[in-house]
């Protein structure tokens, strides 16, 4: 049973739908300005999510979000970094088709020192950016961090967490 008052739950529901409609309008436009606004919105959500992660982990886990992207940047984007080895990167990318540019947000997940990079994000056909989808990506990075800790604990005494040279 939830301890939130009904009024709080109603407000949360309303706010989430207002936010969803605003993001949908941005996501459906593929011009640079709209996609940049969407990227800035994702950055704001990431800042809030990092605050929540810190409230749970405290000082035991270094977690940070890079500076907000600027439209003048060569490749506008930002990253959320967990323990220096796990990263979720959001970047504005351009696709050219038939002489026109369409902009979108590309996301990559990197895990472990020297770890591989995996594309991530909502599916193109039916996906839409939501706060929950961004948080799921950050939870993936946290899960990779926790797995790395467990794997390191399973190593024989005297061995350090490492990956094969690539």
C-alpha positions in Angstrom: 0.0 0.0 0.0 1.3 3.4 -0.9 1.9 6.2 1.6 1.4 9.0 -0.9 -1.8 11.0 -0.6 -4.4 10.6 -3.3 -3.8 14.3 -4.3 -0.1 13.6 -4.7 -0.8 10.5 -6.9 -3.2 12.5 -9.0 -0.7 15.3 -9.5 2.0 12.8 -10.4 -0.3 11.2 -13.0 -1.1 14.5 -14.5 2.5 15.7 -14.6 3.7 12.5 -16.2 1.1 12.8 -19.0 1.9 16.5 -19.6 5.6 15.5 -19.8 4.8 12.6 -22.2 2.9 14.9 -24.6 5.6 17.5 -24.6 8.3 14.9 -25.3 6.2 13.2 -28.0 5.9 16.5 -29.9 9.7 16.9 -29.7 10.4 13.3 -30.7 8.2 13.4 -33.7 10.0 16.3 -35.2 13.4 15.4 -36.7 14.8 18.9 -37.1 18.0 19.8 -35.2 16.3 22.3 -32.8 13.5 19.8 -31.7 15.9 16.9 -31.2 18.3 19.2 -29.4 15.5 20.2 -27.0 14.7 16.5 -26.5 18.4 15.9 -25.7 18.3 18.8 -23.2 15.2 17.2 -21.6 17.0 13.9 -21.3 19.9 15.6 -19.7 17.6 17.1 -17.1 16.1 13.7 -16.3 19.6 12.2 -16.1 20.7 14.9 -13.6 17.6 14.0 -11.4 18.3 10.3 -11.8 22.0 10.7 -10.7 20.7 12.5 -7.7 18.5 9.6 -6.9 21.4 7.1 -7.4 23.6 9.1 -5.0 20.8 9.1 -2.4 20.8 5.3 -2.4 24.6 4.5 -2.9 26.0 7.6 -1.1 29.7 8.0 -1.4 30.3 4.3 -2.1 29.7 4.7 -5.8 31.2 7.5 -8.0 28.4 8.5 -10.4 28.3 11.7 -12.5 26.6 13.3 -15.4 28.6 15.4 -17.8 27.7 19.0 -18.6 24.5 19.9 -20.5 24.9 19.8 -24.2 25.2 23.1 -26.1 23.8 23.7 -29.6 27.1 25.0 -30.8 28.9 21.8 -29.8 30.3 19.8 -32.8 28.5 16.7 -31.6 26.0 17.7 -28.9 25.7 15.1 -26.2 26.3 14.0 -22.6 27.1 10.9 -20.6 26.3 9.4 -17.3 29.3 7.7 -15.9 29.1 5.0 -13.2 32.4 4.1 -11.4 34.5 5.3 -14.3 33.9 2.1 -16.2 30.2 2.1 -17.1 28.9 4.8 -19.3 25.6 5.7 -21.0 26.2 8.2 -23.7 23.4 10.3 -25.4 24.4 12.1 -28.6 22.6 14.0 -31.3 23.2 12.3 -34.6 22.3 13.1 -38.2 21.0 10.9 -40.9 20.9 12.2 -44.5 18.3 10.8 -46.9 17.6 12.1 -50.3 19.4 15.3 -49.6 17.6 16.1 -46.4 18.8 15.8 -42.8 16.9 14.0 -40.1 18.2 14.3 -36.6 17.8 11.7 -33.8 19.3 10.8 -30.4 21.7 7.9 -30.5 22.5 6.1 -27.2 25.4 3.8 -26.4 26.1 1.7 -23.3 29.7 0.9 -22.4 30.5 -1.5 -19.6 33.7 -2.4 -17.9 37.3 -1.3 -18.4 37.9 -1.8 -22.1 34.3 -3.1 -22.4 32.3 -3.2 -25.5 29.8 -0.6 -26.7 26.2 -1.5 -27.3 23.6 0.7 -29.0 20.5 1.4 -26.9 17.4 3.5 -26.7 13.8 3.3 -27.7 12.9 1.3 -30.8 12.5 3.4 -33.9 9.1 2.1 -34.9 7.1 2.2 -31.7 9.5 3.7 -29.1 9.3 7.1 -27.5 11.6 8.6 -25.0 10.2 8.6 -21.5 11.8 9.2 -18.1 11.3 5.5 -17.4 13.2 4.5 -20.5 16.1 6.7 -19.6 16.1 5.3 -16.0 16.1 1.8 -17.4 19.3 2.5 -19.3 20.9 3.9 -16.2 19.7 0.8 -14.3 21.5 -1.3 -16.9 24.7 0.5 -16.2 24.2 0.0 -12.5 23.5 -3.6 -13.0 26.8 -4.0 -15.0 28.6 -2.2 -12.1 27.1 -4.6 -9.6 27.9 -7.7 -11.8 31.5 -6.4 -12.1 31.7 -6.2 -8.3 30.4 -9.7 -7.8 32.8 -11.0 -10.5 35.7 -9.3 -8.8 34.7 -10.8 -5.5 34.7 -14.3 -7.1 38.3 -14.0 -8.2 41.0 -15.8 -6.2 42.9 -13.7 -3.6 45.5 -11.4 -5.2 43.8 -11.0 -8.6 42.3 -7.8 -9.7 39.3 -7.1 -12.0 40.6 -6.9 -15.5 39.6 -7.6 -19.1 41.6 -9.3 -21.8 43.8 -7.0 -23.9 42.0 -6.0 -27.1 
